[in-house]
Amino acid sequence: MSVERTPANEVEQALEKVFAADSELYRGRGFMRRVGFGERPALLNIDLANAWTRPGHPFSCGGMDVIIPGVQRLLAAARPAGIPVVYTTTAYAVTDGPSTDMGIWHRKIPLEELRLGTDAVAIDERIAPEPGEQVIVKKAASAFHGTYLSGFLKAAGVDTVVVTGVTMAGCVRHSVEDAIAEGFRPIVVRECVGDRVAGVVEWNLFDIEAKFGDVEPLERVLEYLEGLARRSREGRTPAEAPLRTEPASS
């Protein structure tokens, strides 16, 4: 029996109506507060490797015509400011037997596509890491779970993580939840996250905005990063030129 799918734009329009009402409920109960931008961010790009960014893979996600150019702009703003740039990919070395490094996750999803050292798990060359930038191979959804990410960020004095990547319902969401649990301010860049299923992005952005971090448009995040770069060129410290951490009043 065939199943008729609802077009993605119809799903998004329906969710917008639902979330508008639900946002009022949350705000009335004290949710949807702002964590704001901090003084020392890092750019965290979640699983923007070929298996997710290129077509033809089980893990392929849509929206790369928007996500990749957006991440390119973020990189161009972050690097001159000396902001730490971190990438993650998910890859296995062993999936079977007592020596598996992926637990039982391979029983649920097609991890056989993500073998360590293959092109599938390499970061997309359009947003390739530069020398000195971290590429973390993770074995679970969260970029923090079982990795050195938290220690690395804390050693660098980071207080804010600007998050991009895929998937919104999985690795991005869990990384954001763990980021705030570890004491970092999560800022999710709206145009630079994606997934495979219509509606999943909108739902998770709504829920993150309600409970775990701030969802910001790309242009506002670029303004923030470019302000840091400008301040760095001028040799000013955060105390001398504090950043605005709340949205401008309309």
N, C-alpha and C positions, 0 to 999 in steps of 0.2 A: 504494500500500500504506500503510495506516495504521500509525502507531507508537504503542504504548501508553506513556504517560508515568508515571514513578514519582511518587507524591504528594510534595510538598515536605517534609512532616514525616517521611516515611520516609527521604528522602535525608539530612535533618539528623540523624536518629537513627543512621543508618549511619555518617555522617561522625564523629559524636561517639565512636563505638567505635573507629574507625580512629585518630583523632587522640589519643585517650587513650593508646594504645600508642605512637604515634609521638612523643608528647611525652616519654615516658620515654627513648626512643632519643636525642632531641635533647639532653635534659638530661644524659644520661650522657656526651655528647660535648662538653659545655661550651657548648651553645647556650641560648637562652631566658633569657638574662640580662636584668636590668632596666636601662633607661635612667633611670627615675624622673622625677618632676616637677622642673622647675627653679624658678627664682625669678621669671622674667618671661615669662609665656606670651602667646601670641596665639591667638585662635579663628579657625580656617581652615575655612570652609564651602565644600565643593567642589561646584560645578555644581547647586546647589539652585534651579535656574531652572525655569520652567513646563514646558519640553519634557521634563524629567525627573520633576518632582513632580506633574504633572497627567496624567490619563488621556487617551488618544486620540492620542498621539504615538509615533513609532517608538522614541524614547528613554525612554518612560515606565517608571518603576521602581515596584516594589511596596513595601509597608511604610511608606508615608508617614503612615499613621495613628499610627505610633510615632515615626518620624524627625522629623516637623515639631514635635510637642509637645516632644520631647526637645531640639531645637535652640532652641525658644522658651525653655525653662528655662535652657539654657546662656547664651543672650543676656542673660536677666534677671540672671544671676549675674555675667557678664563685664563688662557695661557699668558698673555701679556701682564696679567695681574699677579702671576706667580701662584695661582690657585692650584692646589693638588687636583689632579685628574685621575680618576679610577675607573677601570672597566671591569666587568665580570663576564665570565662565560661559564656554562655548565658542561662538564665533560667527565667521562668515566675512563678509568684505566682497566678496571676489572669489574664485571657485573655478576659473575656466577661464582658459586661456591663460597667457602669460608673467608676468602680473601677479598670479597667484593668491597669497593670503596663507595658504593652508592646505596648501601642498605638494601631495602626491598623496593625502592622507588621504581626500579625497572620492571616490576610486576604490574605497575599501573600505567606507565607512559612509555613510548618507544625510544628509550635511551640508547638503543643500539645505533641510532643516527648520530650520537654525540660522542664519538670516540676521541679520546685525547690525542692531539697531534694532527688531526685531520683538518681539511679546509672548512668543514662545516662549523667547527667550534672556534675558528679564527675570527677576530674582530673584523667587521666589514671595512675594507680598505678605504672606503670613502670617508671614514671617520677614524682612521688608523691611529693607534697610540704613538706618541713620540717617545724618544729615549728618556728614561727616567719616570715615565708614567706607569702606574700599577695596572697589571692585568691579573685579576684574581680568578682562579679556577675553583668554582664552588661545587658542592655535592648535594646541595639542598636548595630550596626555593630562595631563602633569604641570603642576601650578600653577606650578612653578618654571621650566620650560623656556621660554626666550625671553621671560620676563617680568621685571618689576622687583621681584618678591616678596622674593627673598632680600635684596636691598639695603635694601628698606623695613624688613624685620624686623630686620636687623642695626643699622640706624640707630636703631630704637626700643629697642635693647637686649634684644630678645627672645632667650630661650634654649630655649623650649619651644613646640611647635605642637600645639594640641588640634584634632584633625581630625574633621570630620563630612562627610557627603555621599554622592555617587554618582559613578560606579559603583565598587563595591568591587574588581572585577577590572581596572578600567581607571584612571580618573583619580585615585581615592583611593589605590590601591596605588602608582602611579607618583609621586604627590606625596609619599607617605610615604618611599619609597625616596630621592627627591631631598632631602627634608628632612634625613634623617640624614646624607646625603652633604654637605650644606651646613653641618652642625654644629649642627642643632637637635634637641632631644629630641622625637620624635613620640609623641603620645598619641592613640590612636584610640578614640573613644567607641563602645562596642559597640552600643548601641541606636540610634545615630544615623548608621549607614551602611547602604547597601542596594545592590541590583542588580536585574537583570531575570530571573535564572535561579536556580532552587533549588540550593542547595549552594555557589554561588560565594562568598557572603558568608562562610560558615563556613570554607571552605578558605583564603581569603585572610587572614582574621583569624588563623587558625592559623599561616600562613606568616610573616605580619608579626610576630606574637608571637615566633616562633622566631628571626627574623633582623634585623628592621628597626626595631621600635618596641614600645611597650607597648600592649596592649589593655586598657582599663579600663571598668568599668561606669559608667553615667551618674551614679549617686548618688555614687560616689567622686570623679568629676571635679567634680561640683557642690560637694562638700565642700571640695575644693581651691580652687576659684574663690571660694567664699564666704569661705573663710579669708583669701584675699588681700584681698577687699573689706573684711572686718572689720579687718584689719591696716591697710589704707589709712585707714579712718575714725579709727582710733586714732593715726594718725600715726607708726606704727612702721616701721622699715626692715627689710629681710630679715635683716640681721645681728642685729637686736634680737629678732626672732621668727622663727627659721628654720623652714622648712616641712619636714614629714616627706615624704621622697621614696620610701620603700619601703613596700610593703603592710604593714598591721598584722598581727602574728602572730595566728593563730587559736587 
